[in-house]
Amino acid sequence: MSPKSICVFCGSAPGKRPAYVDAARNLGALLARRGITLVYGGSSVGLMGALADSALAAGGRVMGVIPNALEEKEIGHKGLTQLEVVPSMHARKARMAELAEAFVALPGGFGTLEEFAEILTWAQLGLHQKPFGLLDVEGYYRPLTSFFDHAVEEGFVGRAQRDRVAVAADPAALLDLLERAAPPLPGPAWIRPEQT
């Protein structure tokens, strides 16, 4: 089933490669064309701004969530369908997770990694059953997916949990994977890796 809203985590910087901004713009426009609401961190700069601007230009609905402390630093986007200002980073992540039916990480830094890792952890603990994936622009996330495989080999992550991470280099291909993602089988919130 196609998600009606997708939360996208990404950098508040544009990165060094033009391909990163291109991917953000392509994803934003694609979400709008598919009628999917974009939920993101509310900034007007970097990949965040390119993503939101592209979705808006294509007639999409864009909901931003930004903490008080970052509204000036990340320059809160004033042209969104809706911009919520929340008291903390914790509140931001919780609100974005509440608004979204799926999650995507574009290239980004520590903040993007932390946000995506929390979604992975919540899924592993059974706190949500929403699909999630990485938009692997020009191999940006290859070291991270290699780490995921290493964690499986070393017995810290179950294969079933690892396999829930959708990965694609093309925005349309990634959205198609999220749409086809099967919900996890019911079971206890935490299972030892060797049992998954």
Rosetta silent file (secondary structure, phi, psi, omega in degrees, C-alpha in Angstrom):
SEQUENCE: MSPKSICVFCGSAPGKRPAYVDAARNLGALLARRGITLVYGGSSVGLMGALADSALAAGGRVMGVIPNALEEKEIGHKGLTQLEVVPSMHARKARMAELAEAFVALPGGFGTLEEFAEILTWAQLGLHQKPFGLLDVEGYYRPLTSFFDHAVEEGFVGRAQRDRVAVAADPAALLDLLERAAPPLPGPAWIRPEQT
SCORE:     score description
SCORE:     0.000 S_00000001
   1 L     0.000  136.073 -177.241    0.000    0.000    0.000 S_00000001
   2 L   -74.433  128.642  177.201    1.326    3.422   -0.931 S_00000001
   3 L   -66.244  143.493  178.552    2.128    5.661    2.052 S_00000001
   4 L   -85.604  -18.537  178.918    0.178    8.920    2.171 S_00000001
   5 E  -145.734  140.815  178.654    3.040   10.724    3.946 S_00000001
   6 E  -130.647  129.181  174.022    6.795   10.174    4.011 S_00000001
   7 E   -87.901  127.783  178.954    9.267   11.676    6.445 S_00000001
   8 E  -114.524  122.453  173.807   12.569   12.520    4.771 S_00000001
   9 E   -95.432  135.353  178.880   15.734   12.993    6.816 S_00000001
  10 L  -165.890  172.635 -173.860   18.533   14.883    5.039 S_00000001
  11 L   -72.540  146.620  171.585   21.314   17.410    5.415 S_00000001
  12 L   -87.053    3.971  170.485   20.885   21.101    6.174 S_00000001
  13 L  -112.895  158.313 -179.485   23.973   21.508    3.933 S_00000001
  14 L   -81.561  -13.719 -174.022   23.938   20.806    0.183 S_00000001
  15 L    77.392  171.625 -174.929   26.973   18.514    0.220 S_00000001
  16 L   -85.940  -23.395 -175.330   29.831   18.727   -2.274 S_00000001
  17 L   -99.142  132.694  176.078   28.282   16.836   -5.191 S_00000001
  18 H   -56.961  -25.416 -178.840   25.540   18.382   -7.342 S_00000001
  19 H   -61.640  -28.312 -179.836   23.955   14.920   -7.445 S_00000001
  20 H   -67.810  -46.757  178.398   22.853   15.295   -3.822 S_00000001
  21 H   -66.043  -39.864  178.367   20.808   18.436   -4.513 S_00000001
  22 H   -59.607  -43.158 -179.589   19.495   16.881   -7.735 S_00000001
  23 H   -64.861  -40.078  178.299   18.310   13.811   -5.805 S_00000001
  24 H   -62.924  -44.354  179.043   16.590   15.983   -3.191 S_00000001
  25 H   -64.617  -42.995 -179.671   14.798   17.957   -5.900 S_00000001
  26 H   -63.438  -41.831  179.681   13.812   14.816   -7.790 S_00000001
  27 H   -65.507  -44.347  179.400   12.453   13.177   -4.651 S_00000001
  28 H   -58.437  -46.518  179.777   10.469   16.273   -3.669 S_00000001
  29 H   -65.587  -38.517 -179.633    8.849   16.549   -7.099 S_00000001
  30 H   -65.886  -42.387  177.131    8.134   12.820   -7.208 S_00000001
  31 H   -58.574  -44.270  179.697    6.400   12.880   -3.815 S_00000001
  32 H   -62.217  -44.911 -178.808    4.202   15.728   -5.039 S_00000001
  33 H   -63.456  -32.169 -179.706    3.348   13.929   -8.279 S_00000001
  34 L   -87.487    0.877  179.031    2.379   10.791   -6.377 S_00000001
  35 L    73.069   26.298 -179.034    0.199   12.766   -3.970 S_00000001
  36 L  -100.384  126.310  177.129    2.406   11.933   -0.965 S_00000001
  37 E   -69.229  130.950  174.057    2.761   14.553    1.772 S_00000001
  38 E   -86.969  126.410  172.043    6.382   15.399    2.562 S_00000001
  39 E  -113.235  128.352 -178.841    7.225   15.545    6.266 S_00000001
  40 E  -154.494 -174.896 -171.665   10.690   16.907    7.030 S_00000001
  41 L   -76.747    2.499  169.390   12.740   19.028    9.436 S_00000001
  42 L    85.121    3.823 -177.005   11.366   22.413    8.356 S_00000001
  43 E   -85.466  156.575  177.310   14.556   24.102    7.114 S_00000001
  44 L  -105.042    6.528 -176.178   14.888   26.303    4.031 S_00000001
  45 L  -119.830  165.514  175.836   18.585   25.570    3.434 S_00000001
  46 H    63.775 -152.675  178.326   20.718   22.699    2.125 S_00000001
  47 H   -64.150  -31.692  179.642   19.144   19.482    0.915 S_00000001
  48 H   -60.224  -46.739 -179.890   16.217   20.169    3.238 S_00000001
  49 H   -66.905  -41.651  179.508   15.372   23.391    1.430 S_00000001
  50 H   -62.486  -41.660  178.753   15.877   21.895   -2.050 S_00000001
  51 H   -60.881  -52.223 -177.559   13.600   18.988   -1.166 S_00000001
  52 H   -65.283  -45.130 -179.088   10.808   21.190    0.195 S_00000001
  53 H   -59.669  -40.433 -178.909   11.033   23.801   -2.571 S_00000001
  54 H   -67.301  -42.624  178.617   10.801   21.116   -5.246 S_00000001
  55 H   -63.437  -42.856  179.984    7.776   19.462   -3.644 S_00000001
  56 H   -65.356  -42.442 -179.302    6.024   22.818   -3.273 S_00000001
  57 H   -62.655  -27.957  179.776    6.828   23.855   -6.849 S_00000001
  58 L   -90.357    7.815  177.425    5.231   20.609   -8.061 S_00000001
  59 L    85.546   17.633 -177.685    2.055   21.357   -6.096 S_00000001
  60 L   -84.150  168.224  176.599    2.795   19.042   -3.177 S_00000001
  61 L   -98.901  127.794 -175.575    1.868   19.275    0.485 S_00000001
  62 E  -128.974  123.139  178.769    4.861   19.888    2.776 S_00000001
  63 E  -114.334  121.011  178.416    4.838   19.731    6.563 S_00000001
  64 E  -107.096  146.854  177.364    7.918   20.923    8.444 S_00000001
  65 E  -132.179  118.373 -175.409    8.771   20.341   12.097 S_00000001
  66 E  -135.373  139.136  177.779   11.565   22.409   13.610 S_00000001
  67 E   -76.417  153.221  177.119   12.723   22.978   17.212 S_00000001
  68 H   -47.916  -48.122 -173.171   12.829   26.490   18.690 S_00000001
  69 H   -65.259  -22.292 -177.404   16.615   26.338   19.027 S_00000001
  70 H  -105.469   -4.972 -175.509   17.130   25.555   15.333 S_00000001
  71 H   -58.916  -41.488  177.635   14.520   27.795   13.748 S_00000001
  72 L   -78.588  -44.425 -175.839   17.046   30.603   13.274 S_00000001
  73 L   -63.627  -44.646 -179.547   20.133   28.423   12.739 S_00000001
  74 L   -91.411   -2.382  178.415   18.520   26.180   10.112 S_00000001
  75 L    58.084   82.958 -179.279   16.363   29.058    8.850 S_00000001
  76 E   -52.826  135.445 -177.227   12.819   27.754    9.174 S_00000001
  77 L   -75.564  122.491 -176.632   11.004   27.586    5.840 S_00000001
  78 L   -91.479   -5.294 -175.528    8.182   30.160    5.740 S_00000001
  79 L  -104.961   15.795 -175.481    6.504   28.905    2.563 S_00000001
  80 L   -78.276  162.811  172.108    5.397   25.459    3.707 S_00000001
  81 L   -58.934  -41.637  178.877    1.902   24.071    3.823 S_00000001
  82 E  -153.802  133.363  174.126    2.463   23.824    7.574 S_00000001
  83 E  -124.250  118.119  177.038    5.456   24.583    9.825 S_00000001
  84 E  -101.989  129.675  174.580    5.329   23.382   13.417 S_00000001
  85 E  -102.228  122.888 -175.493    7.789   24.817   15.928 S_00000001
  86 E  -117.871  164.449 -172.569    8.408   22.379   18.775 S_00000001
  87 L   -76.113  -19.633 -173.114   10.393   22.702   22.018 S_00000001
  88 L  -155.043  168.113  174.974   13.148   20.123   21.423 S_00000001
  89 H   -63.234  -38.016  179.016   14.863   17.712   19.054 S_00000001
  90 H   -61.397  -43.788  179.353   13.104   14.853   20.841 S_00000001
  91 H   -65.365  -36.719  178.767    9.743   16.487   20.204 S_00000001
  92 H   -60.768  -50.701 -177.451   10.701   17.060   16.562 S_00000001
  93 H   -63.922  -41.769  179.832   11.535   13.413   15.938 S_00000001
  94 H   -64.019  -40.862 -179.033    8.454   12.164   17.748 S_00000001
  95 H   -69.088  -42.099  178.280    6.188   14.526   15.815 S_00000001
  96 H   -62.593  -40.781  178.810    7.704   13.659   12.429 S_00000001
  97 H   -64.444  -36.277  179.037    7.321    9.950   13.213 S_00000001
  98 H   -67.005  -38.364 -176.520    3.692   10.547   14.178 S_00000001
  99 H   -77.959  -22.466 -170.667    2.949   12.394   10.918 S_00000001
 100 L   -99.915  149.392  174.396    4.690    9.918    8.588 S_00000001
 101 L  -105.096   -5.116  177.021    3.677    6.534    7.221 S_00000001
 102 E  -161.711  167.596 -174.565    7.206    5.785    5.912 S_00000001
 103 E  -137.015  141.474  177.495   10.759    7.153    6.227 S_00000001
 104 E  -135.208  139.544  171.591   13.574    7.962    3.791 S_00000001
 105 E  -112.293  119.186  166.967   17.111    9.185    4.419 S_00000001
 106 L   -83.492  173.008  173.618   18.810   11.285    1.764 S_00000001
 107 L   -55.165  146.627  179.667   22.514   12.068    2.242 S_00000001
 108 L  -175.785 -174.326 -177.238   23.251   14.031    5.393 S_00000001
 109 L  -104.357 -143.232 -175.654   25.512   14.168    8.426 S_00000001
 110 H   -59.920  -40.629 -178.633   25.304   13.149   12.069 S_00000001
 111 H   -63.308  -43.934  178.441   21.764   14.451   12.518 S_00000001
 112 H   -62.314  -44.460  179.712   20.445   12.496    9.536 S_00000001
 113 H   -62.339  -43.382 -178.949   22.218    9.359   10.719 S_00000001
 114 H   -64.411  -42.087 -179.533   20.860    9.741   14.252 S_00000001
 115 H   -64.764  -45.078 -179.145   17.299   10.262   13.043 S_00000001
 116 H   -67.625  -39.499  179.363   17.386    7.265   10.722 S_00000001
 117 H   -62.899  -35.628  178.221   19.068    5.061   13.349 S_00000001
 118 H   -66.263  -40.531  177.254   16.306    5.872   15.815 S_00000001
 119 H   -62.458  -41.581  176.218   13.657    4.803   13.284 S_00000001
 120 H   -59.488  -45.330 -178.200   15.585    1.530   12.751 S_00000001
 121 H   -64.798  -44.461  178.421   15.762    0.980   16.494 S_00000001
 122 H   -59.927  -39.054  178.026   12.068    1.712   17.028 S_00000001
 123 H   -65.158  -44.066 -179.139   11.250   -0.819   14.284 S_00000001
 124 H   -61.449  -34.859 -179.392   13.532   -3.425   15.853 S_00000001
 125 L   -84.777   -1.072  178.670   11.803   -2.919   19.203 S_00000001
 126 L    79.649   17.998 -178.168    8.381   -3.250   17.621 S_00000001
 127 L   -81.966  -17.418  172.119    7.398    0.363   18.297 S_00000001
 128 L  -152.092  161.925  179.417    6.333    0.899   14.676 S_00000001
 129 L  -123.931   23.823 -177.103    5.767   -1.193   11.548 S_00000001
 130 L   -82.350  146.943  178.611    6.318    1.527    8.959 S_00000001
 131 L   -75.569  157.493 -178.654    8.687    0.978    6.004 S_00000001
 132 E  -153.312  154.401 -178.690   11.969    2.878    5.718 S_00000001
 133 E  -162.273  169.473 -179.793   14.856    3.195    3.319 S_00000001
 134 E  -110.917  129.871  171.630   18.023    4.906    2.185 S_00000001
 135 E   -89.863  100.949 -169.958   18.330    6.927   -1.015 S_00000001
 136 L   -87.844   75.452 -176.644   21.869    5.872   -1.858 S_00000001
 137 H   -71.365  118.152  178.847   22.953    8.757   -4.092 S_00000001
 138 H    49.878   38.938  175.983   26.247    7.902   -5.839 S_00000001
 139 H    75.051   15.780 -176.363   27.048    5.275   -3.206 S_00000001
 140 L   -56.074  -39.552 -175.197   26.831    7.699   -0.273 S_00000001
 141 L   -95.766    8.244  179.908   25.333    5.070    2.029 S_00000001
 142 H   -58.026  -43.487  177.254   27.458    2.127    0.872 S_00000001
 143 H   -62.111  -34.088 -179.708   29.692    2.258    3.990 S_00000001
 144 H   -70.805  -43.540  179.079   26.594    2.296    6.212 S_00000001
 145 H   -67.520  -30.496  173.887   24.954   -0.666    4.493 S_00000001
 146 H   -64.989  -39.136  175.753   28.281   -2.503    4.729 S_00000001
 147 H   -62.856  -42.634  177.837   28.215   -1.830    8.467 S_00000001
 148 H   -56.893  -45.274  179.440   24.668   -3.238    8.658 S_00000001
 149 H   -63.408  -40.176  178.217   25.880   -6.425    6.944 S_00000001
 150 H   -63.140  -40.964  179.497   28.866   -6.599    9.306 S_00000001
 151 H   -63.424  -34.855  175.438   26.561   -6.230   12.324 S_00000001
 152 H   -66.367  -47.854 -178.460   24.514   -9.186   11.043 S_00000001
 153 H   -59.558  -34.506 -177.199   27.661  -11.283   10.528 S_00000001
 154 L   -89.334    1.492  173.476   28.838  -10.457   14.050 S_00000001
 155 L    84.092   18.443  179.435   25.504  -11.381   15.644 S_00000001
 156 L  -100.228  -18.495  179.633   24.314   -7.941   16.754 S_00000001
 157 L  -133.083  136.379  178.210   21.530   -7.471   14.181 S_00000001
 158 L   -77.401  148.527 -179.549   19.131  -10.086   12.863 S_00000001
 159 H   -59.212  -39.331 -179.605   18.953  -10.743    9.135 S_00000001
 160 H   -62.780  -38.383  178.313   15.203  -10.037    9.099 S_00000001
 161 H   -69.645  -41.770  178.464   15.792   -6.609   10.643 S_00000001
 162 H   -61.042  -40.924 -176.174   18.624   -5.849    8.224 S_00000001
 163 H   -70.583  -13.649  177.674   16.471   -6.838    5.274 S_00000001
 164 L   -73.760  -16.996 -179.335   13.794   -4.319    6.264 S_00000001
 165 E   -80.399  106.685  176.655   16.101   -1.461    5.191 S_00000001
 166 E   -75.769  140.657 -179.984   15.164   -0.642    1.593 S_00000001
 167 E  -137.546  130.030  175.530   18.033    0.767   -0.471 S_00000001
 168 E  -154.097  152.492  179.087   17.942    2.304   -3.958 S_00000001
 169 L   -88.417  -16.814 -175.634   19.900    4.910   -5.901 S_00000001
 170 L  -111.827  132.116 -177.952   16.823    6.229   -7.715 S_00000001
 171 H   -56.719  -43.421 -179.089   13.965    8.029   -5.897 S_00000001
 172 H   -63.872  -41.448  179.158   11.211    6.286   -7.885 S_00000001
 173 H   -63.674  -39.653  179.812   12.759    2.862   -7.270 S_00000001
 174 H   -66.941  -43.731  178.330   13.010    3.560   -3.540 S_00000001
 175 H   -62.062  -37.100  177.396    9.384    4.714   -3.298 S_00000001
 176 H   -64.010  -40.154  177.469    8.321    1.564   -5.159 S_00000001
 177 H   -63.213  -42.572  179.755   10.230   -0.565   -2.629 S_00000001
 178 H   -64.889  -36.638 -179.651    8.549    1.219    0.281 S_00000001
 179 H   -66.573  -35.408 -177.704    5.160    0.729   -1.334 S_00000001
 180 H   -88.887   -5.440 -175.370    5.744   -3.022   -1.709 S_00000001
 181 L   -61.483  128.954  177.220    7.284   -3.499    1.745 S_00000001
 182 L   -84.068  141.723  176.477    5.489   -6.179    3.721 S_00000001
 183 L   -64.477  151.205 -179.679    4.833   -5.461    7.385 S_00000001
 184 L   -64.654  154.078  176.261    6.998   -7.498    9.750 S_00000001
 185 L   -65.730  144.134  178.841    5.645  -10.728   11.135 S_00000001
 186 L   -64.718  147.135  179.751    4.047  -10.339   14.561 S_00000001
 187 L   177.464 -176.971 -179.800    6.252  -11.317   17.435 S_00000001
 188 L   -63.943  154.770 -176.903    7.879  -10.087   20.618 S_00000001
 189 L   -63.134  -30.208 -179.827    9.232   -6.557   20.625 S_00000001
 190 L  -133.654  125.976  178.231   12.808   -7.776   21.073 S_00000001
 191 L  -127.622  140.567  177.332   14.278  -10.978   19.696 S_00000001
 192 L   -59.011  141.797 -176.384   17.891  -12.041   19.830 S_00000001
 193 H   -50.483  -38.028 -176.443   19.575  -11.470   16.431 S_00000001
 194 H   -69.232  -12.288 -179.682   20.199  -15.173   15.853 S_00000001
 195 H   -95.595   -2.599 -176.408   16.444  -15.786   16.062 S_00000001
 196 L  -110.430    0.000    0.000   15.512  -13.307   13.302 S_00000001
